[in-house]
Amino acid sequence: MPCPATRRETTLSLMLRTGDHCTETGWWTAVGHDSARFVTEGSLMPSFEGHAVLWDTHTTHTCTSCPAQK
């Protein structure tokens, strides 16, 4: 998706797997579950109920020329 030319907030979805280093501090949700955990940037993404999972978070980003969307 190309970055908007105007300054406006865009919601981005970030996904990481158990064992990945967290790229952004915030609340992460285990995909397919209703459980969220607060994870800090740089820490390892946790397992969920003893299993490796995919974690998802939504972040608001103010775009000017957003490299995150390239």
Biopython code that builds the backbone (N, CA, C, O; Angstrom):
import numpy as np
from Bio.PDB.StructureBuilder import StructureBuilder

atoms = [
    (1, "MET", "N", (0.854, -1.173, 0.000)),
    (1, "MET", "CA", (0.000, 0.000, 0.000)),
    (1, "MET", "C", (0.897, 1.232, 0.000)),
    (1, "MET", "O", (1.749, 1.359, 0.879)),
    (2, "PRO", "N", (0.736, 2.136, -0.947)),
    (2, "PRO", "CA", (1.571, 3.334, -0.966)),
    (2, "PRO", "C", (1.241, 4.256, 0.199)),
    (2, "PRO", "O", (0.108, 4.293, 0.677)),
    (3, "CYS", "N", (2.234, 4.987, 0.639)),
    (3, "CYS", "CA", (2.055, 5.917, 1.744)),
    (3, "CYS", "C", (1.268, 7.131, 1.272)),
    (3, "CYS", "O", (1.515, 7.634, 0.176)),
    (4, "PRO", "N", (0.329, 7.610, 2.073)),
    (4, "PRO", "CA", (-0.409, 8.818, 1.694)),
    (4, "PRO", "C", (0.524, 10.015, 1.602)),
    (4, "PRO", "O", (1.463, 10.133, 2.390)),
    (5, "ALA", "N", (0.280, 10.880, 0.671)),
    (5, "ALA", "CA", (1.115, 12.065, 0.493)),
    (5, "ALA", "C", (0.853, 13.092, 1.588)),
    (5, "ALA", "O", (1.724, 13.903, 1.904)),
    (6, "THR", "N", (-0.317, 13.060, 2.151)),
    (6, "THR", "CA", (-0.644, 14.005, 3.221)),
    (6, "THR", "C", (-0.329, 13.388, 4.562)),
    (6, "THR", "O", (-0.235, 12.168, 4.689)),
    (7, "ARG", "N", (-0.165, 14.231, 5.560)),
    (7, "ARG", "CA", (0.057, 13.725, 6.923)),
    (7, "ARG", "C", (-1.280, 13.237, 7.470)),
    (7, "ARG", "O", (-2.202, 14.024, 7.687)),
    (8, "ARG", "N", (-1.367, 11.960, 7.684)),
    (8, "ARG", "CA", (-2.550, 11.426, 8.329)),
    (8, "ARG", "C", (-2.163, 10.132, 9.036)),
    (8, "ARG", "O", (-1.196, 9.466, 8.666)),
    (9, "GLU", "N", (-2.928, 9.797, 10.045)),
    (9, "GLU", "CA", (-2.612, 8.609, 10.817)),
    (9, "GLU", "C", (-3.136, 7.369, 10.112)),
    (9, "GLU", "O", (-4.256, 7.347, 9.602)),
    (10, "THR", "N", (-2.313, 6.357, 10.094)),
    (10, "THR", "CA", (-2.647, 5.093, 9.470)),
    (10, "THR", "C", (-2.437, 3.991, 10.499)),
    (10, "THR", "O", (-1.447, 4.010, 11.230)),
    (11, "THR", "N", (-3.344, 3.042, 10.564)),
    (11, "THR", "CA", (-3.171, 1.921, 11.482)),
    (11, "THR", "C", (-2.446, 0.802, 10.761)),
    (11, "THR", "O", (-2.868, 0.350, 9.697)),
    (12, "LEU", "N", (-1.346, 0.362, 11.359)),
    (12, "LEU", "CA", (-0.550, -0.721, 10.800)),
    (12, "LEU", "C", (-0.689, -1.939, 11.698)),
    (12, "LEU", "O", (-0.768, -1.807, 12.919)),
    (13, "SER", "N", (-0.719, -3.098, 11.113)),
    (13, "SER", "CA", (-0.739, -4.329, 11.885)),
    (13, "SER", "C", (0.652, -4.928, 11.836)),
    (13, "SER", "O", (1.219, -5.118, 10.760)),
    (14, "LEU", "N", (1.202, -5.224, 13.005)),
    (14, "LEU", "CA", (2.510, -5.857, 13.094)),
    (14, "LEU", "C", (2.314, -7.268, 13.596)),
    (14, "LEU", "O", (1.504, -7.500, 14.493)),
    (15, "MET", "N", (3.053, -8.227, 13.026)),
    (15, "MET", "CA", (2.942, -9.613, 13.473)),
    (15, "MET", "C", (4.332, -10.174, 13.723)),
    (15, "MET", "O", (5.244, -10.010, 12.912)),
    (16, "LEU", "N", (4.473, -10.840, 14.862)),
    (16, "LEU", "CA", (5.724, -11.499, 15.226)),
    (16, "LEU", "C", (5.413, -12.886, 15.762)),
    (16, "LEU", "O", (4.302, -13.156, 16.220)),
    (17, "ARG", "N", (6.412, -13.762, 15.697)),
    (17, "ARG", "CA", (6.260, -15.124, 16.209)),
    (17, "ARG", "C", (6.911, -15.259, 17.588)),
    (17, "ARG", "O", (7.791, -14.477, 17.948)),
    (18, "THR", "N", (6.478, -16.241, 18.338)),
    (18, "THR", "CA", (7.122, -16.571, 19.599)),
    (18, "THR", "C", (8.625, -16.715, 19.351)),
    (18, "THR", "O", (9.048, -17.402, 18.422)),
    (19, "GLY", "N", (9.422, -16.059, 20.193)),
    (19, "GLY", "CA", (10.877, -16.126, 20.063)),
    (19, "GLY", "C", (11.486, -14.973, 19.286)),
    (19, "GLY", "O", (12.689, -14.735, 19.384)),
    (20, "ASP", "N", (10.668, -14.240, 18.503)),
    (20, "ASP", "CA", (11.165, -13.050, 17.808)),
    (20, "ASP", "C", (11.398, -11.950, 18.835)),
    (20, "ASP", "O", (10.778, -11.939, 19.899)),
    (21, "HIS", "N", (12.294, -11.026, 18.509)),
    (21, "HIS", "CA", (12.479, -9.856, 19.362)),
    (21, "HIS", "C", (11.360, -8.860, 19.084)),
    (21, "HIS", "O", (11.061, -8.558, 17.929)),
    (22, "CYS", "N", (10.748, -8.354, 20.143)),
    (22, "CYS", "CA", (9.655, -7.399, 20.015)),
    (22, "CYS", "C", (10.175, -6.108, 19.386)),
    (22, "CYS", "O", (11.210, -5.581, 19.794)),
    (23, "THR", "N", (9.456, -5.614, 18.403)),
    (23, "THR", "CA", (9.861, -4.403, 17.693)),
    (23, "THR", "C", (9.169, -3.149, 18.204)),
    (23, "THR", "O", (9.538, -2.035, 17.833)),
    (24, "GLU", "N", (8.156, -3.333, 19.066)),
    (24, "GLU", "CA", (7.419, -2.180, 19.567)),
    (24, "GLU", "C", (6.743, -2.499, 20.900)),
    (24, "GLU", "O", (6.027, -3.493, 21.024)),
    (25, "THR", "N", (6.979, -1.647, 21.886)),
    (25, "THR", "CA", (6.352, -1.824, 23.190)),
    (25, "THR", "C", (4.843, -1.627, 23.067)),
    (25, "THR", "O", (4.386, -0.672, 22.439)),
    (26, "GLY", "N", (4.083, -2.519, 23.660)),
    (26, "GLY", "CA", (2.626, -2.371, 23.645)),
    (26, "GLY", "C", (1.920, -3.679, 23.909)),
    (26, "GLY", "O", (2.536, -4.676, 24.288)),
    (27, "TRP", "N", (0.606, -3.659, 23.699)),
    (27, "TRP", "CA", (-0.233, -4.835, 23.895)),
    (27, "TRP", "C", (-0.241, -5.670, 22.628)),
    (27, "TRP", "O", (-0.527, -5.162, 21.544)),
    (28, "TRP", "N", (0.070, -6.939, 22.763)),
    (28, "TRP", "CA", (0.105, -7.895, 21.666)),
    (28, "TRP", "C", (-0.936, -8.978, 21.928)),
    (28, "TRP", "O", (-1.101, -9.421, 23.064)),
    (29, "THR", "N", (-1.639, -9.405, 20.878)),
    (29, "THR", "CA", (-2.680, -10.418, 20.985)),
    (29, "THR", "C", (-2.232, -11.691, 20.278)),
    (29, "THR", "O", (-1.745, -11.639, 19.149)),
    (30, "ALA", "N", (-2.395, -12.829, 20.939)),
    (30, "ALA", "CA", (-2.109, -14.117, 20.313)),
    (30, "ALA", "C", (-3.171, -14.359, 19.243)),
    (30, "ALA", "O", (-4.363, -14.392, 19.550)),
    (31, "VAL", "N", (-2.753, -14.527, 18.005)),
    (31, "VAL", "CA", (-3.690, -14.713, 16.895)),
    (31, "VAL", "C", (-4.551, -15.951, 17.153)),
    (31, "VAL", "O", (-4.044, -17.031, 17.456)),
    (32, "GLY", "N", (-5.853, -15.763, 17.026)),
    (32, "GLY", "CA", (-6.801, -16.843, 17.236)),
    (32, "GLY", "C", (-7.245, -17.004, 18.681)),
    (32, "GLY", "O", (-8.014, -17.907, 19.009)),
    (33, "HIS", "N", (-6.749, -16.114, 19.547)),
    (33, "HIS", "CA", (-7.096, -16.165, 20.970)),
    (33, "HIS", "C", (-7.509, -14.769, 21.418)),
    (33, "HIS", "O", (-7.203, -13.779, 20.753)),
    (34, "ASP", "N", (-8.197, -14.697, 22.533)),
    (34, "ASP", "CA", (-8.623, -13.405, 23.074)),
    (34, "ASP", "C", (-7.678, -12.905, 24.159)),
    (34, "ASP", "O", (-8.057, -12.058, 24.969)),
    (35, "SER", "N", (-6.473, -13.414, 24.182)),
    (35, "SER", "CA", (-5.526, -13.061, 25.233)),
    (35, "SER", "C", (-4.510, -12.048, 24.722)),
    (35, "SER", "O", (-3.911, -12.240, 23.663)),
    (36, "ALA", "N", (-4.319, -10.973, 25.475)),
    (36, "ALA", "CA", (-3.321, -9.966, 25.125)),
    (36, "ALA", "C", (-2.288, -9.881, 26.237)),
    (36, "ALA", "O", (-2.600, -10.084, 27.410)),
    (37, "ARG", "N", (-1.060, -9.579, 25.854)),
    (37, "ARG", "CA", (0.027, -9.398, 26.818)),
    (37, "ARG", "C", (0.782, -8.129, 26.474)),
    (37, "ARG", "O", (0.910, -7.756, 25.307)),
    (38, "PHE", "N", (1.282, -7.471, 27.517)),
    (38, "PHE", "CA", (2.096, -6.280, 27.328)),
    (38, "PHE", "C", (3.544, -6.734, 27.169)),
    (38, "PHE", "O", (4.091, -7.404, 28.045)),
    (39, "VAL", "N", (4.163, -6.363, 26.040)),
    (39, "VAL", "CA", (5.535, -6.778, 25.746)),
    (39, "VAL", "C", (6.348, -5.527, 25.446)),
    (39, "VAL", "O", (5.882, -4.634, 24.739)),
    (40, "THR", "N", (7.565, -5.463, 25.983)),
    (40, "THR", "CA", (8.415, -4.298, 25.766)),
    (40, "THR", "C", (9.388, -4.536, 24.606)),
    (40, "THR", "O", (9.824, -5.661, 24.362)),
    (41, "GLU", "N", (9.711, -3.464, 23.910)),
    (41, "GLU", "CA", (10.617, -3.520, 22.762)),
    (41, "GLU", "C", (11.937, -4.172, 23.158)),
    (41, "GLU", "O", (12.516, -3.847, 24.194)),
    (42, "GLY", "N", (12.400, -5.089, 22.327)),
    (42, "GLY", "CA", (13.673, -5.768, 22.551)),
    (42, "GLY", "C", (13.558, -7.089, 23.278)),
    (42, "GLY", "O", (14.463, -7.920, 23.198)),
    (43, "SER", "N", (12.446, -7.301, 23.996)),
    (43, "SER", "CA", (12.285, -8.575, 24.698)),
    (43, "SER", "C", (11.794, -9.642, 23.715)),
    (43, "SER", "O", (11.324, -9.330, 22.622)),
    (44, "LEU", "N", (11.914, -10.901, 24.127)),
    (44, "LEU", "CA", (11.461, -11.993, 23.263)),
    (44, "LEU", "C", (9.951, -12.153, 23.361)),
    (44, "LEU", "O", (9.377, -12.059, 24.446)),
    (45, "MET", "N", (9.315, -12.393, 22.222)),
    (45, "MET", "CA", (7.879, -12.629, 22.208)),
    (45, "MET", "C", (7.617, -13.958, 22.911)),
    (45, "MET", "O", (8.291, -14.953, 22.643)),
    (46, "PRO", "N", (6.634, -13.969, 23.811)),
    (46, "PRO", "CA", (6.392, -15.162, 24.633)),
    (46, "PRO", "C", (5.622, -16.256, 23.901)),
    (46, "PRO", "O", (5.075, -16.049, 22.818)),
    (47, "SER", "N", (5.601, -17.418, 24.531)),
    (47, "SER", "CA", (4.712, -18.486, 24.060)),
    (47, "SER", "C", (3.328, -18.226, 24.661)),
    (47, "SER", "O", (3.169, -17.363, 25.524)),
    (48, "PHE", "N", (2.348, -18.968, 24.202)),
    (48, "PHE", "CA", (0.993, -18.844, 24.735)),
    (48, "PHE", "C", (0.525, -20.233, 25.135)),
    (48, "PHE", "O", (0.433, -21.131, 24.297)),
    (49, "GLU", "N", (0.232, -20.406, 26.404)),
    (49, "GLU", "CA", (-0.195, -21.701, 26.936)),
    (49, "GLU", "C", (0.762, -22.820, 26.529)),
    (49, "GLU", "O", (0.339, -23.931, 26.208)),
    (50, "GLY", "N", (2.074, -22.504, 26.548)),
    (50, "GLY", "CA", (3.104, -23.490, 26.248)),
    (50, "GLY", "C", (3.347, -23.761, 24.776)),
    (50, "GLY", "O", (4.107, -24.667, 24.436)),
    (51, "HIS", "N", (2.712, -22.988, 23.888)),
    (51, "HIS", "CA", (2.842, -23.205, 22.439)),
    (51, "HIS", "C", (3.378, -21.952, 21.754)),
    (51, "HIS", "O", (3.106, -20.830, 22.182)),
    (52, "ALA", "N", (4.143, -22.161, 20.686)),
    (52, "ALA", "CA", (4.582, -21.050, 19.849)),
    (52, "ALA", "C", (3.380, -20.516, 19.086)),
    (52, "ALA", "O", (2.598, -21.288, 18.531)),
    (53, "VAL", "N", (3.233, -19.198, 19.058)),
    (53, "VAL", "CA", (2.092, -18.570, 18.377)),
    (53, "VAL", "C", (2.552, -17.368, 17.580)),
    (53, "VAL", "O", (3.699, -16.932, 17.672)),
    (54, "LEU", "N", (1.643, -16.853, 16.808)),
    (54, "LEU", "CA", (1.826, -15.611, 16.082)),
    (54, "LEU", "C", (1.170, -14.513, 16.909)),
    (54, "LEU", "O", (0.028, -14.662, 17.342)),
    (55, "TRP", "N", (1.890, -13.402, 17.132)),
    (55, "TRP", "CA", (1.382, -12.270, 17.910)),
    (55, "TRP", "C", (1.096, -11.103, 16.982)),
    (55, "TRP", "O", (1.832, -10.866, 16.025)),
    (56, "ASP", "N", (0.031, -10.378, 17.268)),
    (56, "ASP", "CA", (-0.409, -9.264, 16.430)),
    (56, "ASP", "C", (-0.638, -8.028, 17.293)),
    (56, "ASP", "O", (-1.153, -8.124, 18.408)),
    (57, "THR", "N", (-0.258, -6.884, 16.777)),
    (57, "THR", "CA", (-0.568, -5.619, 17.430)),
    (57, "THR", "C", (-0.930, -4.610, 16.358)),
    (57, "THR", "O", (-0.526, -4.743, 15.203)),
    (58, "HIS", "N", (-1.678, -3.624, 16.739)),
    (58, "HIS", "CA", (-2.024, -2.541, 15.824)),
    (58, "HIS", "C", (-1.421, -1.272, 16.382)),
    (58, "HIS", "O", (-1.548, -0.982, 17.572)),
    (59, "THR", "N", (-0.771, -0.524, 15.527)),
    (59, "THR", "CA", (-0.131, 0.703, 15.952)),
    (59, "THR", "C", (-0.576, 1.837, 15.048)),
    (59, "THR", "O", (-0.840, 1.628, 13.864)),
    (60, "THR", "N", (-0.659, 3.020, 15.597)),
    (60, "THR", "CA", (-1.009, 4.184, 14.802)),
    (60, "THR", "C", (0.264, 4.907, 14.420)),
    (60, "THR", "O", (1.105, 5.196, 15.271)),
    (61, "HIS", "N", (0.404, 5.198, 13.145)),
    (61, "HIS", "CA", (1.608, 5.808, 12.606)),
    (61, "HIS", "C", (1.205, 7.052, 11.812)),
    (61, "HIS", "O", (0.307, 6.996, 10.972)),
    (62, "THR", "N", (1.872, 8.169, 12.082)),
    (62, "THR", "CA", (1.623, 9.375, 11.292)),
    (62, "THR", "C", (2.556, 9.355, 10.091)),
    (62, "THR", "O", (3.777, 9.402, 10.237)),
    (63, "CYS", "N", (1.971, 9.284, 8.912)),
    (63, "CYS", "CA", (2.757, 9.127, 7.681)),
    (63, "CYS", "C", (3.148, 10.472, 7.066)),
    (63, "CYS", "O", (2.375, 11.430, 7.068)),
    (64, "THR", "N", (4.351, 10.508, 6.551)),
    (64, "THR", "CA", (4.767, 11.555, 5.629)),
    (64, "THR", "C", (5.291, 10.855, 4.386)),
    (64, "THR", "O", (4.823, 11.116, 3.278)),
    (65, "SER", "N", (6.245, 9.981, 4.563)),
    (65, "SER", "CA", (6.669, 9.053, 3.498)),
    (65, "SER", "C", (7.064, 7.775, 4.220)),
    (65, "SER", "O", (8.243, 7.533, 4.477)),
    (66, "CYS", "N", (6.112, 6.996, 4.530)),
    (66, "CYS", "CA", (6.198, 5.895, 5.475)),
    (66, "CYS", "C", (6.973, 4.686, 4.935)),
    (66, "CYS", "O", (6.463, 3.963, 4.079)),
    (67, "PRO", "N", (8.197, 4.460, 5.426)),
    (67, "PRO", "CA", (8.942, 3.278, 4.973)),
    (67, "PRO", "C", (8.345, 1.980, 5.507)),
    (67, "PRO", "O", (8.613, 0.910, 4.960)),
    (68, "ALA", "N", (7.543, 2.057, 6.563)),
    (68, "ALA", "CA", (6.948, 0.854, 7.138)),
    (68, "ALA", "C", (5.918, 0.224, 6.213)),
    (68, "ALA", "O", (5.581, -0.949, 6.374)),
    (69, "GLN", "N", (5.416, 0.979, 5.251)),
    (69, "GLN", "CA", (4.397, 0.449, 4.356)),
    (69, "GLN", "C", (4.966, 0.018, 3.009)),
    (69, "GLN", "O", (4.220, -0.431, 2.139)),
    (70, "LYS", "N", (6.265, 0.148, 2.829)),
    (70, "LYS", "CA", (6.864, -0.241, 1.534)),
    (70, "LYS", "C", (7.087, -1.721, 1.465)),
    (70, "LYS", "O", (7.580, -2.225, 0.455)),
]
sb = StructureBuilder()
sb.init_structure("model")
sb.init_model(0)
sb.init_chain("A")
sb.init_seg("    ")
for serial, (resi, resn, name, xyz) in enumerate(atoms, 1):
    if name == "N":
        sb.init_residue(resn, " ", resi, " ")
    sb.init_atom(name, np.array(xyz, "f"), 0.0, 1.0, " ", f" {name:<3s}", serial, name[0])
structure = sb.get_structure()
